Amino acid sequence: MSGTYQPPNTSSRDDIKEGNVIYYTCGDCAVRVPLEPSAPIRCQKCGARVLYKERTKRMVQFEAR
């Protein structure tokens, strides 16, 4: 095993289905990363493992007392 990160061999992102994909933002390079539920948690550009889940576009309202 070599010490450098080798990104997966994906030529296009058209093979990812929109229904099962959740988008995250890389903590190092700030790239939008699409991940499937079974995919490894790693940035596809820089290989970092710190990913932040994007905020939902749905309105979220909580009851405050």
PyMOL Python script that loads the backbone (N, CA, C, O; Angstrom):
from pymol import cmd

cmd.read_pdbstr("""\
ATOM      1  N   MET A   1       0.837  -1.169   0.000  1.00  0.00           N
ATOM      2  CA  MET A   1       0.000   0.000   0.000  1.00  0.00           C
ATOM      3  C   MET A   1       0.886   1.237   0.000  1.00  0.00           C
ATOM      4  O   MET A   1       1.751   1.370   0.865  1.00  0.00           O
ATOM      5  N   SER A   2       0.692   2.125  -0.932  1.00  0.00           N
ATOM      6  CA  SER A   2       1.480   3.353  -0.982  1.00  0.00           C
ATOM      7  C   SER A   2       0.888   4.376  -0.024  1.00  0.00           C
ATOM      8  O   SER A   2      -0.274   4.259   0.367  1.00  0.00           O
ATOM      9  N   GLY A   3       1.672   5.373   0.356  1.00  0.00           N
ATOM     10  CA  GLY A   3       1.257   6.362   1.324  1.00  0.00           C
ATOM     11  C   GLY A   3       0.410   7.474   0.750  1.00  0.00           C
ATOM     12  O   GLY A   3      -0.137   8.274   1.510  1.00  0.00           O
ATOM     13  N   THR A   4       0.280   7.557  -0.577  1.00  0.00           N
ATOM     14  CA  THR A   4      -0.492   8.648  -1.162  1.00  0.00           C
ATOM     15  C   THR A   4      -1.917   8.203  -1.433  1.00  0.00           C
ATOM     16  O   THR A   4      -2.185   7.017  -1.627  1.00  0.00           O
ATOM     17  N   TYR A   5      -2.823   9.164  -1.443  1.00  0.00           N
ATOM     18  CA  TYR A   5      -4.234   8.883  -1.702  1.00  0.00           C
ATOM     19  C   TYR A   5      -4.490   8.827  -3.188  1.00  0.00           C
ATOM     20  O   TYR A   5      -4.083   9.723  -3.928  1.00  0.00           O
ATOM     21  N   GLN A   6      -5.169   7.772  -3.638  1.00  0.00           N
ATOM     22  CA  GLN A   6      -5.558   7.615  -5.028  1.00  0.00           C
ATOM     23  C   GLN A   6      -7.067   7.764  -5.121  1.00  0.00           C
ATOM     24  O   GLN A   6      -7.790   6.916  -4.599  1.00  0.00           O
ATOM     25  N   PRO A   7      -7.575   8.827  -5.774  1.00  0.00           N
ATOM     26  CA  PRO A   7      -9.033   8.989  -5.870  1.00  0.00           C
ATOM     27  C   PRO A   7      -9.645   7.880  -6.711  1.00  0.00           C
ATOM     28  O   PRO A   7      -8.969   7.292  -7.555  1.00  0.00           O
ATOM     29  N   PRO A   8     -10.925   7.590  -6.483  1.00  0.00           N
ATOM     30  CA  PRO A   8     -11.576   6.538  -7.267  1.00  0.00           C
ATOM     31  C   PRO A   8     -11.639   6.908  -8.740  1.00  0.00           C
ATOM     32  O   PRO A   8     -11.708   8.083  -9.100  1.00  0.00           O
ATOM     33  N   ASN A   9     -11.616   5.887  -9.580  1.00  0.00           N
ATOM     34  CA  ASN A   9     -11.632   6.097 -11.024  1.00  0.00           C
ATOM     35  C   ASN A   9     -13.060   6.300 -11.505  1.00  0.00           C
ATOM     36  O   ASN A   9     -13.725   5.354 -11.926  1.00  0.00           O
ATOM     37  N   THR A  10     -13.522   7.531 -11.440  1.00  0.00           N
ATOM     38  CA  THR A  10     -14.841   7.876 -11.953  1.00  0.00           C
ATOM     39  C   THR A  10     -14.669   8.967 -12.983  1.00  0.00           C
ATOM     40  O   THR A  10     -14.175  10.054 -12.684  1.00  0.00           O
ATOM     41  N   SER A  11     -15.080   8.669 -14.190  1.00  0.00           N
ATOM     42  CA  SER A  11     -14.919   9.639 -15.269  1.00  0.00           C
ATOM     43  C   SER A  11     -16.023  10.678 -15.265  1.00  0.00           C
ATOM     44  O   SER A  11     -15.796  11.822 -15.660  1.00  0.00           O
ATOM     45  N   SER A  12     -17.225  10.295 -14.823  1.00  0.00           N
ATOM     46  CA  SER A  12     -18.326  11.246 -14.760  1.00  0.00           C
ATOM     47  C   SER A  12     -19.170  10.946 -13.535  1.00  0.00           C
ATOM     48  O   SER A  12     -19.104   9.853 -12.971  1.00  0.00           O
ATOM     49  N   ARG A  13     -19.948  11.909 -13.137  1.00  0.00           N
ATOM     50  CA  ARG A  13     -20.808  11.719 -11.977  1.00  0.00           C
ATOM     51  C   ARG A  13     -22.237  11.431 -12.403  1.00  0.00           C
ATOM     52  O   ARG A  13     -23.150  11.524 -11.582  1.00  0.00           O
ATOM     53  N   ASP A  14     -22.452  11.084 -13.659  1.00  0.00           N
ATOM     54  CA  ASP A  14     -23.792  10.798 -14.159  1.00  0.00           C
ATOM     55  C   ASP A  14     -24.301   9.450 -13.669  1.00  0.00           C
ATOM     56  O   ASP A  14     -25.507   9.200 -13.682  1.00  0.00           O
ATOM     57  N   ASP A  15     -23.381   8.566 -13.231  1.00  0.00           N
ATOM     58  CA  ASP A  15     -23.800   7.253 -12.793  1.00  0.00           C
ATOM     59  C   ASP A  15     -24.361   7.269 -11.375  1.00  0.00           C
ATOM     60  O   ASP A  15     -24.911   6.264 -10.925  1.00  0.00           O
ATOM     61  N   ILE A  16     -24.232   8.397 -10.655  1.00  0.00           N
ATOM     62  CA  ILE A  16     -24.772   8.515  -9.311  1.00  0.00           C
ATOM     63  C   ILE A  16     -26.240   8.919  -9.410  1.00  0.00           C
ATOM     64  O   ILE A  16     -26.573   9.902 -10.071  1.00  0.00           O
ATOM     65  N   LYS A  17     -27.104   8.170  -8.762  1.00  0.00           N
ATOM     66  CA  LYS A  17     -28.530   8.480  -8.795  1.00  0.00           C
ATOM     67  C   LYS A  17     -28.812   9.593  -7.802  1.00  0.00           C
ATOM     68  O   LYS A  17     -28.250   9.612  -6.708  1.00  0.00           O
ATOM     69  N   GLU A  18     -29.679  10.516  -8.180  1.00  0.00           N
ATOM     70  CA  GLU A  18     -29.981  11.669  -7.336  1.00  0.00           C
ATOM     71  C   GLU A  18     -30.778  11.276  -6.093  1.00  0.00           C
ATOM     72  O   GLU A  18     -30.715  11.988  -5.091  1.00  0.00           O
ATOM     73  N   GLY A  19     -31.513  10.191  -6.120  1.00  0.00           N
ATOM     74  CA  GLY A  19     -32.353   9.826  -4.996  1.00  0.00           C
ATOM     75  C   GLY A  19     -31.581   9.393  -3.763  1.00  0.00           C
ATOM     76  O   GLY A  19     -32.022   9.675  -2.648  1.00  0.00           O
ATOM     77  N   ASN A  20     -30.460   8.728  -3.912  1.00  0.00           N
ATOM     78  CA  ASN A  20     -29.717   8.191  -2.781  1.00  0.00           C
ATOM     79  C   ASN A  20     -28.498   9.014  -2.413  1.00  0.00           C
ATOM     80  O   ASN A  20     -27.725   8.598  -1.550  1.00  0.00           O
ATOM     81  N   VAL A  21     -28.299  10.147  -3.024  1.00  0.00           N
ATOM     82  CA  VAL A  21     -27.092  10.928  -2.811  1.00  0.00           C
ATOM     83  C   VAL A  21     -27.346  12.026  -1.783  1.00  0.00           C
ATOM     84  O   VAL A  21     -28.359  12.724  -1.830  1.00  0.00           O
ATOM     85  N   ILE A  22     -26.402  12.160  -0.854  1.00  0.00           N
ATOM     86  CA  ILE A  22     -26.418  13.257   0.110  1.00  0.00           C
ATOM     87  C   ILE A  22     -25.162  14.065  -0.147  1.00  0.00           C
ATOM     88  O   ILE A  22     -24.078  13.503  -0.306  1.00  0.00           O
ATOM     89  N   TYR A  23     -25.302  15.379  -0.189  1.00  0.00           N
ATOM     90  CA  TYR A  23     -24.163  16.236  -0.494  1.00  0.00           C
ATOM     91  C   TYR A  23     -23.511  16.750   0.783  1.00  0.00           C
ATOM     92  O   TYR A  23     -24.185  17.164   1.727  1.00  0.00           O
ATOM     93  N   TYR A  24     -22.193  16.711   0.786  1.00  0.00           N
ATOM     94  CA  TYR A  24     -21.385  17.193   1.893  1.00  0.00           C
ATOM     95  C   TYR A  24     -20.397  18.214   1.357  1.00  0.00           C
ATOM     96  O   TYR A  24     -20.158  18.278   0.151  1.00  0.00           O
ATOM     97  N   THR A  25     -19.818  19.017   2.254  1.00  0.00           N
ATOM     98  CA  THR A  25     -18.798  19.980   1.885  1.00  0.00           C
ATOM     99  C   THR A  25     -17.495  19.568   2.553  1.00  0.00           C
ATOM    100  O   THR A  25     -17.469  19.295   3.753  1.00  0.00           O
ATOM    101  N   CYS A  26     -16.426  19.524   1.789  1.00  0.00           N
ATOM    102  CA  CYS A  26     -15.120  19.129   2.313  1.00  0.00           C
ATOM    103  C   CYS A  26     -14.606  20.208   3.261  1.00  0.00           C
ATOM    104  O   CYS A  26     -14.719  21.399   2.970  1.00  0.00           O
ATOM    105  N   GLY A  27     -14.045  19.794   4.387  1.00  0.00           N
ATOM    106  CA  GLY A  27     -13.513  20.732   5.356  1.00  0.00           C
ATOM    107  C   GLY A  27     -12.198  21.343   4.935  1.00  0.00           C
ATOM    108  O   GLY A  27     -11.846  22.418   5.422  1.00  0.00           O
ATOM    109  N   ASP A  28     -11.453  20.698   4.044  1.00  0.00           N
ATOM    110  CA  ASP A  28     -10.150  21.220   3.611  1.00  0.00           C
ATOM    111  C   ASP A  28     -10.241  22.061   2.346  1.00  0.00           C
ATOM    112  O   ASP A  28      -9.730  23.181   2.310  1.00  0.00           O
ATOM    113  N   CYS A  29     -10.889  21.532   1.302  1.00  0.00           N
ATOM    114  CA  CYS A  29     -10.870  22.235   0.010  1.00  0.00           C
ATOM    115  C   CYS A  29     -12.220  22.864  -0.350  1.00  0.00           C
ATOM    116  O   CYS A  29     -12.332  23.499  -1.398  1.00  0.00           O
ATOM    117  N   ALA A  30     -13.241  22.705   0.488  1.00  0.00           N
ATOM    118  CA  ALA A  30     -14.570  23.306   0.317  1.00  0.00           C
ATOM    119  C   ALA A  30     -15.273  22.902  -0.973  1.00  0.00           C
ATOM    120  O   ALA A  30     -16.050  23.684  -1.521  1.00  0.00           O
ATOM    121  N   VAL A  31     -15.015  21.702  -1.463  1.00  0.00           N
ATOM    122  CA  VAL A  31     -15.672  21.173  -2.657  1.00  0.00           C
ATOM    123  C   VAL A  31     -16.944  20.453  -2.233  1.00  0.00           C
ATOM    124  O   VAL A  31     -16.976  19.817  -1.179  1.00  0.00           O
ATOM    125  N   ARG A  32     -17.984  20.547  -3.040  1.00  0.00           N
ATOM    126  CA  ARG A  32     -19.242  19.840  -2.793  1.00  0.00           C
ATOM    127  C   ARG A  32     -19.060  18.384  -3.203  1.00  0.00           C
ATOM    128  O   ARG A  32     -18.762  18.095  -4.362  1.00  0.00           O
ATOM    129  N   VAL A  33     -19.239  17.460  -2.247  1.00  0.00           N
ATOM    130  CA  VAL A  33     -18.962  16.043  -2.466  1.00  0.00           C
ATOM    131  C   VAL A  33     -20.265  15.245  -2.376  1.00  0.00           C
ATOM    132  O   VAL A  33     -20.902  15.239  -1.323  1.00  0.00           O
ATOM    133  N   PRO A  34     -20.679  14.569  -3.462  1.00  0.00           N
ATOM    134  CA  PRO A  34     -21.867  13.701  -3.371  1.00  0.00           C
ATOM    135  C   PRO A  34     -21.475  12.328  -2.836  1.00  0.00           C
ATOM    136  O   PRO A  34     -20.520  11.722  -3.322  1.00  0.00           O
ATOM    137  N   LEU A  35     -22.209  11.833  -1.833  1.00  0.00           N
ATOM    138  CA  LEU A  35     -21.922  10.522  -1.265  1.00  0.00           C
ATOM    139  C   LEU A  35     -23.177   9.677  -1.210  1.00  0.00           C
ATOM    140  O   LEU A  35     -24.251  10.161  -0.853  1.00  0.00           O
ATOM    141  N   GLU A  36     -23.034   8.424  -1.563  1.00  0.00           N
ATOM    142  CA  GLU A  36     -24.101   7.450  -1.412  1.00  0.00           C
ATOM    143  C   GLU A  36     -24.012   6.881   0.000  1.00  0.00           C
ATOM    144  O   GLU A  36     -22.979   7.025   0.654  1.00  0.00           O
ATOM    145  N   PRO A  37     -25.067   6.243   0.482  1.00  0.00           N
ATOM    146  CA  PRO A  37     -25.040   5.718   1.852  1.00  0.00           C
ATOM    147  C   PRO A  37     -23.914   4.720   2.129  1.00  0.00           C
ATOM    148  O   PRO A  37     -23.425   4.669   3.257  1.00  0.00           O
ATOM    149  N   SER A  38     -23.491   3.937   1.161  1.00  0.00           N
ATOM    150  CA  SER A  38     -22.450   2.937   1.397  1.00  0.00           C
ATOM    151  C   SER A  38     -21.061   3.398   0.971  1.00  0.00           C
ATOM    152  O   SER A  38     -20.109   2.624   1.071  1.00  0.00           O
ATOM    153  N   ALA A  39     -20.917   4.633   0.501  1.00  0.00           N
ATOM    154  CA  ALA A  39     -19.627   5.132   0.027  1.00  0.00           C
ATOM    155  C   ALA A  39     -18.728   5.500   1.207  1.00  0.00           C
ATOM    156  O   ALA A  39     -19.221   5.908   2.259  1.00  0.00           O
ATOM    157  N   PRO A  40     -17.415   5.359   1.039  1.00  0.00           N
ATOM    158  CA  PRO A  40     -16.494   5.779   2.113  1.00  0.00           C
ATOM    159  C   PRO A  40     -16.529   7.295   2.290  1.00  0.00           C
ATOM    160  O   PRO A  40     -16.672   8.041   1.322  1.00  0.00           O
ATOM    161  N   ILE A  41     -16.397   7.735   3.529  1.00  0.00           N
ATOM    162  CA  ILE A  41     -16.450   9.168   3.838  1.00  0.00           C
ATOM    163  C   ILE A  41     -15.075   9.761   3.581  1.00  0.00           C
ATOM    164  O   ILE A  41     -14.193   9.739   4.440  1.00  0.00           O
ATOM    165  N   ARG A  42     -14.917  10.290   2.375  1.00  0.00           N
ATOM    166  CA  ARG A  42     -13.641  10.863   1.956  1.00  0.00           C
ATOM    167  C   ARG A  42     -13.894  11.798   0.787  1.00  0.00           C
ATOM    168  O   ARG A  42     -14.706  11.500  -0.089  1.00  0.00           O
ATOM    169  N   CYS A  43     -13.195  12.941   0.773  1.00  0.00           N
ATOM    170  CA  CYS A  43     -13.320  13.891  -0.330  1.00  0.00           C
ATOM    171  C   CYS A  43     -12.745  13.272  -1.594  1.00  0.00           C
ATOM    172  O   CYS A  43     -11.677  12.662  -1.562  1.00  0.00           O
ATOM    173  N   GLN A  44     -13.448  13.429  -2.697  1.00  0.00           N
ATOM    174  CA  GLN A  44     -12.991  12.841  -3.953  1.00  0.00           C
ATOM    175  C   GLN A  44     -11.904  13.675  -4.618  1.00  0.00           C
ATOM    176  O   GLN A  44     -11.240  13.195  -5.536  1.00  0.00           O
ATOM    177  N   LYS A  45     -11.709  14.909  -4.175  1.00  0.00           N
ATOM    178  CA  LYS A  45     -10.688  15.760  -4.772  1.00  0.00           C
ATOM    179  C   LYS A  45      -9.369  15.709  -4.002  1.00  0.00           C
ATOM    180  O   LYS A  45      -8.314  15.466  -4.588  1.00  0.00           O
ATOM    181  N   CYS A  46      -9.431  15.942  -2.669  1.00  0.00           N
ATOM    182  CA  CYS A  46      -8.188  16.037  -1.897  1.00  0.00           C
ATOM    183  C   CYS A  46      -7.955  14.844  -0.975  1.00  0.00           C
ATOM    184  O   CYS A  46      -6.842  14.677  -0.475  1.00  0.00           O
ATOM    185  N   GLY A  47      -8.962  14.012  -0.735  1.00  0.00           N
ATOM    186  CA  GLY A  47      -8.787  12.838   0.103  1.00  0.00           C
ATOM    187  C   GLY A  47      -9.013  13.094   1.584  1.00  0.00           C
ATOM    188  O   GLY A  47      -8.789  12.194   2.394  1.00  0.00           O
ATOM    189  N   ALA A  48      -9.445  14.276   1.962  1.00  0.00           N
ATOM    190  CA  ALA A  48      -9.677  14.585   3.375  1.00  0.00           C
ATOM    191  C   ALA A  48     -10.870  13.799   3.894  1.00  0.00           C
ATOM    192  O   ALA A  48     -11.763  13.429   3.131  1.00  0.00           O
ATOM    193  N   ARG A  49     -10.878  13.547   5.195  1.00  0.00           N
ATOM    194  CA  ARG A  49     -11.962  12.775   5.806  1.00  0.00           C
ATOM    195  C   ARG A  49     -12.908  13.625   6.636  1.00  0.00           C
ATOM    196  O   ARG A  49     -13.801  13.090   7.292  1.00  0.00           O
ATOM    197  N   VAL A  50     -12.730  14.932   6.619  1.00  0.00           N
ATOM    198  CA  VAL A  50     -13.614  15.829   7.358  1.00  0.00           C
ATOM    199  C   VAL A  50     -14.615  16.411   6.372  1.00  0.00           C
ATOM    200  O   VAL A  50     -14.265  17.253   5.545  1.00  0.00           O
ATOM    201  N   LEU A  51     -15.864  15.960   6.465  1.00  0.00           N
ATOM    202  CA  LEU A  51     -16.927  16.433   5.584  1.00  0.00           C
ATOM    203  C   LEU A  51     -18.066  16.976   6.433  1.00  0.00           C
ATOM    204  O   LEU A  51     -18.419  16.393   7.459  1.00  0.00           O
ATOM    205  N   TYR A  52     -18.637  18.091   6.004  1.00  0.00           N
ATOM    206  CA  TYR A  52     -19.746  18.726   6.702  1.00  0.00           C
ATOM    207  C   TYR A  52     -21.015  18.543   5.892  1.00  0.00           C
ATOM    208  O   TYR A  52     -21.031  18.776   4.684  1.00  0.00           O
ATOM    209  N   LYS A  53     -22.082  18.123   6.564  1.00  0.00           N
ATOM    210  CA  LYS A  53     -23.354  17.926   5.890  1.00  0.00           C
ATOM    211  C   LYS A  53     -23.967  19.282   5.584  1.00  0.00           C
ATOM    212  O   LYS A  53     -23.977  20.175   6.431  1.00  0.00           O
ATOM    213  N   GLU A  54     -24.478  19.428   4.365  1.00  0.00           N
ATOM    214  CA  GLU A  54     -25.081  20.695   3.960  1.00  0.00           C
ATOM    215  C   GLU A  54     -26.426  20.877   4.647  1.00  0.00           C
ATOM    216  O   GLU A  54     -27.121  19.910   4.960  1.00  0.00           O
ATOM    217  N   ARG A  55     -26.769  22.117   4.870  1.00  0.00           N
ATOM    218  CA  ARG A  55     -28.041  22.451   5.503  1.00  0.00           C
ATOM    219  C   ARG A  55     -29.187  22.143   4.545  1.00  0.00           C
ATOM    220  O   ARG A  55     -29.071  22.361   3.339  1.00  0.00           O
ATOM    221  N   THR A  56     -30.276  21.645   5.076  1.00  0.00           N
ATOM    222  CA  THR A  56     -31.434  21.317   4.251  1.00  0.00           C
ATOM    223  C   THR A  56     -32.107  22.586   3.728  1.00  0.00           C
ATOM    224  O   THR A  56     -32.048  23.640   4.362  1.00  0.00           O
ATOM    225  N   LYS A  57     -32.738  22.469   2.576  1.00  0.00           N
ATOM    226  CA  LYS A  57     -33.463  23.592   1.998  1.00  0.00           C
ATOM    227  C   LYS A  57     -34.906  23.624   2.500  1.00  0.00           C
ATOM    228  O   LYS A  57     -35.630  24.591   2.264  1.00  0.00           O
ATOM    229  N   ARG A  58     -35.317  22.569   3.190  1.00  0.00           N
ATOM    230  CA  ARG A  58     -36.637  22.484   3.776  1.00  0.00           C
ATOM    231  C   ARG A  58     -36.734  23.388   5.000  1.00  0.00           C
ATOM    232  O   ARG A  58     -35.760  23.535   5.738  1.00  0.00           O
ATOM    233  N   MET A  59     -37.889  23.988   5.222  1.00  0.00           N
ATOM    234  CA  MET A  59     -38.055  24.821   6.394  1.00  0.00           C
ATOM    235  C   MET A  59     -38.155  23.940   7.638  1.00  0.00           C
ATOM    236  O   MET A  59     -38.957  23.007   7.686  1.00  0.00           O
ATOM    237  N   VAL A  60     -37.343  24.240   8.629  1.00  0.00           N
ATOM    238  CA  VAL A  60     -37.353  23.502   9.880  1.00  0.00           C
ATOM    239  C   VAL A  60     -37.765  24.476  10.973  1.00  0.00           C
ATOM    240  O   VAL A  60     -37.141  25.524  11.139  1.00  0.00           O
ATOM    241  N   GLN A  61     -38.814  24.135  11.720  1.00  0.00           N
ATOM    242  CA  GLN A  61     -39.322  25.028  12.749  1.00  0.00           C
ATOM    243  C   GLN A  61     -39.505  24.234  14.035  1.00  0.00           C
ATOM    244  O   GLN A  61     -40.094  23.153  14.032  1.00  0.00           O
ATOM    245  N   PHE A  62     -38.993  24.782  15.132  1.00  0.00           N
ATOM    246  CA  PHE A  62     -39.102  24.140  16.431  1.00  0.00           C
ATOM    247  C   PHE A  62     -39.984  24.988  17.343  1.00  0.00           C
ATOM    248  O   PHE A  62     -40.029  26.212  17.220  1.00  0.00           O
ATOM    249  N   GLU A  63     -40.676  24.328  18.248  1.00  0.00           N
ATOM    250  CA  GLU A  63     -41.495  25.050  19.205  1.00  0.00           C
ATOM    251  C   GLU A  63     -40.641  25.408  20.412  1.00  0.00           C
ATOM    252  O   GLU A  63     -40.065  24.532  21.058  1.00  0.00           O
ATOM    253  N   ALA A  64     -40.562  26.694  20.710  1.00  0.00           N
ATOM    254  CA  ALA A  64     -39.782  27.164  21.855  1.00  0.00           C
ATOM    255  C   ALA A  64     -40.728  27.523  22.986  1.00  0.00           C
ATOM    256  O   ALA A  64     -41.788  28.103  22.755  1.00  0.00           O
ATOM    257  N   ARG A  65     -40.358  27.190  24.170  1.00  0.00           N
ATOM    258  CA  ARG A  65     -41.202  27.524  25.339  1.00  0.00           C
ATOM    259  C   ARG A  65     -40.548  28.576  26.170  1.00  0.00           C
ATOM    260  O   ARG A  65     -41.099  28.988  27.191  1.00  0.00           O
TER     261      ARG A  65
END
""", "prot")
cmd.dss("prot")
cmd.show_as("cartoon", "prot")
cmd.util.cbc("prot")
cmd.orient("prot")
